[in-house]
């Protein structure tokens, strides 16, 4: 979509943008992590567990550059935000399934004026990711990605 030349979209990504903090054990399920020094076995990972810091982080297929290209190609800067010269960063939180698909996406924070809805649309339409892994098996993981919108004033 051709907008105007003064409009730029700057994805603030670097999948460092996958903001995750906390322990390596899942948010749900028992604290069966290595509290007693014993590593978690594959059998101990419940399918409904959601990890916040897995051994291997998920990755957009093709890496950070592919993620930035996807955002640049797919973005539709909201007319309301364009008219008001609104820019900002929207943080979208979601669960990435063990199959690499987005689930339960919602906006954590953003400037509104259509930007929040557009960031959420972009996240819901993302192609599957390479899933997170723990003990060699794919696991669900909580992710937060920042999506930046910039319009020159």
Secondary structure, DSSP 4 states (H G I P E B T S, - for coil): ----TTEE-----TGGGS---S-SSBSSS---SGGGSPPPPGGG--TT-EESS-SB--EETTHHHHHHHHHHHH----HHHHHHT--EEEEEEEEEPTTS-EEEEEEEE---TTHHHHHHHHHHTPPPEEPEEETTEEEEEEEEEEEEEEE--
